[in-house]
Every structure is written in structure tokens, then in C-alpha cells.
């Protein structure tokens, strides 16, 4: 009788330890994802500010009035990080297309400095997105694999979306194995 009670207690202890371990893994993933989202938000705001600083320079040099006019309004639109990233990426590409078409713009030292800052910022964004996507892969593996999926079910943890389709495709390929 004591052996059965001891066995049940050991079993309950092992289950409890496993639940705690997997719950902590989830919490660590959520902390990393929150940090990555904060970093991405900061970098996107900086990118928006840098793009806004290019507008008067380009408008003055090319005698335009409507260059990247949507950029200052992006934050007020209430876009999520994914949508804001895509909108700013479009504006970023439009800026470089305009510069390629009008190389005289590169004579402006101020614009060249802003472009350098934009390029550095773009590298920071890419790094933060990679960190976010890698952490989402880790989280999604936990949500979809046994026994951590039992903790996910009990705590109602769900899979997160990736920043780009490439990671999603890789995850789905790995998931099929």
C-alpha cells in the first residue's frame, strides 16, 4: 500500500515538474517575443522619422509637393507592426527608386547622412525581425509538440504569426516531418 502511494506521489511530482518546466519555457518565449516587438516598434518609428526627414529635401530638390505624403500619416492609421513594416518598406523602396532616377539628390550631404542612418536602421529592423521569427518558431514548436502542447492547451497558448512567409514555410515543412 505504501509503495502505491509513493509511486503515485512520485508520478504526480514528475508531472508537476514537467508542467513547470514547459510553462517556464513558454514564459521565456513570450518575454523574448515582447522584447523583439518592442525593438521592432522602436526601429519602425525611427524609420518613419528618417523617411519624414527626407521629404522636404526631395520636395525642394525635385520641386515636388507630394513625395511620400502618406508617411507622416502612417502612425495615425493604427496599423499593426506587420502593416506598418510593409508600408514603410514600400516608402523606403520608393525613396531609393527616386534617388536612383535623380542622382543629383546625392549631392545633398544631409540626404546622404539620412540614407546612411536609414540603411543602418534597416539592418537593425532585419535583425529584430529575425530574432522575432526565430522565437516564434521556438514557441510554435512548443505549441505543436507533445508534451508541451498539453500545457499550451491548458493555458490557451496559441501559435504566433511570422513576419514573413519564408519562416512560415520552413516551419510547416519541419512540422510535416
C-alpha positions as a Markdown table, in Angstrom:
| # | Residue | x | y | z |
|---|---|---|---|---|
| 1 | Unk | 0.0 | 0.0 | 0.0 |
| 2 | Unk | 2.8 | 2.4 | 0.9 |
| 3 | Unk | 4.5 | 1.5 | -2.4 |
| 4 | Unk | 1.4 | 2.5 | -4.4 |
| 5 | Unk | 1.1 | 5.8 | -2.5 |
| 6 | Unk | 4.8 | 6.5 | -3.0 |
| 7 | Unk | 4.5 | 5.7 | -6.7 |
| 8 | Unk | 1.5 | 7.9 | -7.2 |
| 9 | Unk | 3.3 | 10.8 | -5.3 |
| 10 | Unk | 6.4 | 10.4 | -7.5 |
| 11 | Unk | 4.3 | 10.3 | -10.6 |
| 12 | Unk | 2.4 | 13.5 | -9.6 |
| 13 | Unk | 5.8 | 15.1 | -8.7 |
| 14 | Unk | 7.2 | 14.3 | -12.1 |
| 15 | Unk | 4.1 | 15.6 | -13.9 |
| 16 | Unk | 4.2 | 18.8 | -11.8 |
| 17 | Unk | 7.9 | 19.3 | -12.6 |
| 18 | Unk | 7.3 | 18.8 | -16.3 |
| 19 | Unk | 4.4 | 21.3 | -16.3 |
| 20 | Unk | 6.6 | 23.9 | -14.5 |
| 21 | Unk | 9.5 | 23.3 | -16.9 |
| 22 | Unk | 7.3 | 23.7 | -20.0 |
| 23 | Unk | 5.3 | 26.6 | -18.6 |
| 24 | Unk | 8.6 | 28.4 | -17.9 |
| 25 | Unk | 9.8 | 27.7 | -21.5 |
| 26 | Unk | 6.6 | 29.4 | -22.7 |
| 27 | Unk | 7.1 | 32.3 | -20.4 |
| 28 | Unk | 10.6 | 32.7 | -21.7 |
| 29 | Unk | 9.4 | 32.7 | -25.3 |
| 30 | Unk | 6.7 | 35.3 | -24.5 |
| 31 | Unk | 9.3 | 37.5 | -22.9 |
| 32 | Unk | 11.6 | 37.3 | -25.9 |
| 33 | Unk | 8.7 | 37.9 | -28.3 |
| 34 | Unk | 7.7 | 41.0 | -26.3 |
| 35 | Unk | 11.3 | 42.3 | -26.4 |
| 36 | Unk | 11.5 | 41.7 | -30.1 |
| 37 | Unk | 8.2 | 43.5 | -30.7 |
| 38 | Unk | 9.4 | 46.5 | -28.6 |
| 39 | Unk | 12.6 | 46.7 | -30.6 |
| 40 | Unk | 10.8 | 46.4 | -33.9 |
| 41 | Unk | 8.4 | 49.2 | -32.9 |
| 42 | Unk | 11.3 | 51.4 | -31.9 |
| 43 | Unk | 13.1 | 50.7 | -35.2 |
| 44 | Unk | 9.9 | 51.3 | -37.3 |
| 45 | Unk | 9.3 | 54.6 | -35.5 |
| 46 | Unk | 12.9 | 55.7 | -36.3 |
| 47 | Unk | 12.5 | 54.6 | -39.9 |
| 48 | Unk | 9.3 | 56.7 | -40.2 |
| 49 | Unk | 11.1 | 59.7 | -38.7 |
| 50 | Unk | 14.0 | 59.3 | -41.1 |
| 51 | Unk | 11.8 | 58.9 | -44.1 |
| 52 | Unk | 9.9 | 62.1 | -43.0 |
| 53 | Unk | 13.2 | 63.9 | -42.8 |
| 54 | Unk | 13.9 | 63.1 | -46.5 |
| 55 | Unk | 10.5 | 64.5 | -47.7 |
| 56 | Unk | 11.4 | 68.2 | -47.5 |
| 57 | Unk | 14.8 | 67.7 | -49.1 |
| 58 | Unk | 13.4 | 65.7 | -52.0 |
| 59 | Unk | 10.4 | 68.0 | -52.5 |
| 60 | Unk | 12.8 | 71.0 | -52.5 |
| 61 | Unk | 15.3 | 69.5 | -54.9 |
| 62 | Unk | 12.8 | 68.0 | -57.3 |
| 63 | Unk | 10.2 | 70.7 | -56.8 |
| 64 | Unk | 7.6 | 68.2 | -55.8 |
| 65 | Unk | 4.8 | 68.6 | -53.3 |
| 66 | Unk | 3.6 | 65.0 | -52.9 |
| 67 | Unk | 6.7 | 62.9 | -52.3 |
| 68 | Unk | 6.0 | 60.2 | -49.7 |
| 69 | Unk | 3.0 | 62.2 | -48.4 |
| 70 | Unk | 1.5 | 59.1 | -46.8 |
| 71 | Unk | 4.4 | 58.5 | -44.4 |
| 72 | Unk | 3.5 | 61.1 | -41.8 |
| 73 | Unk | 0.0 | 59.6 | -41.5 |
| 74 | Unk | 1.0 | 56.0 | -41.0 |
| 75 | Unk | 1.0 | 56.1 | -37.2 |
| 76 | Unk | -2.4 | 57.7 | -37.0 |
| 77 | Unk | -3.8 | 54.9 | -39.2 |
| 78 | Unk | -3.5 | 52.5 | -36.3 |
| 79 | Unk | -1.6 | 49.9 | -38.3 |
| 80 | Unk | -0.1 | 46.9 | -36.6 |
| 81 | Unk | 3.6 | 46.2 | -36.8 |
| 82 | Unk | 3.2 | 43.9 | -39.9 |
| 83 | Unk | 1.2 | 46.6 | -41.8 |
| 84 | Unk | 3.4 | 49.4 | -40.7 |
| 85 | Unk | 6.6 | 47.5 | -41.7 |
| 86 | Unk | 5.1 | 46.8 | -45.2 |
| 87 | Unk | 4.1 | 50.4 | -45.6 |
| 88 | Unk | 7.4 | 51.8 | -44.5 |
| 89 | Unk | 9.2 | 49.3 | -46.7 |
| 90 | Unk | 7.2 | 50.5 | -49.7 |
| 91 | Unk | 8.1 | 54.1 | -48.9 |
| 92 | Unk | 11.8 | 53.1 | -48.4 |
| 93 | Unk | 11.8 | 51.4 | -51.8 |
| 94 | Unk | 10.2 | 54.5 | -53.4 |
| 95 | Unk | 12.8 | 56.7 | -51.8 |
| 96 | Unk | 15.6 | 54.7 | -53.3 |
| 97 | Unk | 13.9 | 54.5 | -56.7 |
| 98 | Unk | 13.6 | 58.3 | -56.7 |
| 99 | Unk | 17.3 | 58.6 | -55.7 |
| 100 | Unk | 18.3 | 56.2 | -58.5 |
| 101 | Unk | 16.3 | 58.2 | -61.0 |
| 102 | Unk | 17.7 | 61.5 | -59.8 |
| 103 | Unk | 21.3 | 61.1 | -58.8 |
| 104 | Unk | 21.7 | 64.8 | -58.2 |
| 105 | Unk | 20.0 | 64.2 | -54.9 |
| 106 | Unk | 23.1 | 62.5 | -53.7 |
| 107 | Unk | 24.9 | 65.9 | -53.7 |
| 108 | Unk | 23.0 | 66.8 | -50.6 |
| 109 | Unk | 25.1 | 65.9 | -47.6 |
| 110 | Unk | 22.1 | 65.9 | -45.3 |
| 111 | Unk | 20.3 | 63.4 | -47.5 |
| 112 | Unk | 23.3 | 61.2 | -47.7 |
| 113 | Unk | 23.6 | 61.1 | -43.9 |
| 114 | Unk | 19.9 | 60.3 | -43.6 |
| 115 | Unk | 20.3 | 57.5 | -46.2 |
| 116 | Unk | 23.2 | 56.0 | -44.1 |
| 117 | Unk | 21.0 | 56.2 | -41.0 |
| 118 | Unk | 18.2 | 54.5 | -42.9 |
| 119 | Unk | 20.5 | 51.7 | -44.1 |
| 120 | Unk | 21.7 | 51.1 | -40.5 |
| 121 | Unk | 18.2 | 51.2 | -39.3 |
| 122 | Unk | 17.1 | 48.7 | -41.9 |
| 123 | Unk | 19.8 | 46.3 | -40.7 |
| 124 | Unk | 18.5 | 46.7 | -37.1 |
| 125 | Unk | 15.0 | 46.0 | -38.3 |
| 126 | Unk | 16.1 | 42.9 | -40.1 |
| 127 | Unk | 18.0 | 41.7 | -37.0 |
| 128 | Unk | 15.0 | 42.3 | -34.8 |
| 129 | Unk | 12.6 | 40.6 | -37.2 |
| 130 | Unk | 15.0 | 37.6 | -37.4 |
| 131 | Unk | 15.1 | 37.4 | -33.6 |
| 132 | Unk | 11.2 | 37.6 | -33.5 |
| 133 | Unk | 10.8 | 35.0 | -36.2 |
| 134 | Unk | 13.3 | 32.6 | -34.5 |
| 135 | Unk | 11.5 | 33.0 | -31.2 |
| 136 | Unk | 8.1 | 32.4 | -32.9 |
| 137 | Unk | 9.5 | 29.2 | -34.4 |
| 138 | Unk | 10.5 | 28.1 | -30.9 |
| 139 | Unk | 7.1 | 29.0 | -29.5 |
| 140 | Unk | 5.2 | 27.3 | -32.3 |
| 141 | Unk | 7.3 | 24.1 | -31.9 |
| 142 | Unk | 6.3 | 24.1 | -28.2 |
| 143 | Unk | 2.6 | 24.6 | -29.0 |
| 144 | Unk | 2.5 | 21.8 | -31.6 |
| 145 | Unk | 4.7 | 19.1 | -30.0 |
| 146 | Unk | 4.0 | 16.7 | -27.2 |
| 147 | Unk | 4.0 | 17.1 | -24.1 |
| 148 | Unk | 4.3 | 20.8 | -24.2 |
| 149 | Unk | 1.2 | 21.1 | -26.3 |
| 150 | Unk | -0.8 | 19.9 | -23.3 |
| 151 | Unk | 0.5 | 22.9 | -21.3 |
| 152 | Unk | -0.4 | 25.1 | -24.3 |
| 153 | Unk | -3.9 | 23.6 | -24.4 |
| 154 | Unk | -4.5 | 24.1 | -20.6 |
| 155 | Unk | -3.1 | 27.7 | -20.7 |
| 156 | Unk | -4.7 | 28.5 | -24.1 |
| 157 | Unk | -1.4 | 29.4 | -25.7 |
| 158 | Unk | -1.7 | 29.8 | -29.5 |
| 159 | Unk | 0.8 | 29.9 | -32.4 |
| 160 | Unk | 2.1 | 33.3 | -33.4 |
| 161 | Unk | 2.4 | 34.7 | -36.9 |
| 162 | Unk | 5.7 | 35.2 | -38.6 |
| 163 | Unk | 6.9 | 38.5 | -40.1 |
| 164 | Unk | 7.4 | 36.9 | -43.5 |
| 165 | Unk | 6.2 | 33.8 | -45.3 |
| 166 | Unk | 9.7 | 32.3 | -45.6 |
| 167 | Unk | 9.8 | 31.3 | -41.9 |
| 168 | Unk | 6.2 | 30.1 | -42.1 |
| 169 | Unk | 7.0 | 27.8 | -45.0 |
| 170 | Unk | 10.1 | 26.4 | -43.2 |
| 171 | Unk | 8.1 | 25.8 | -40.0 |
| 172 | Unk | 5.4 | 24.0 | -41.9 |
| 173 | Unk | 8.0 | 21.8 | -43.7 |
| 174 | Unk | 9.6 | 20.9 | -40.4 |
| 175 | Unk | 6.2 | 20.3 | -38.8 |
| 176 | Unk | 5.4 | 17.7 | -41.5 |
| 177 | Unk | 8.4 | 15.5 | -40.6 |
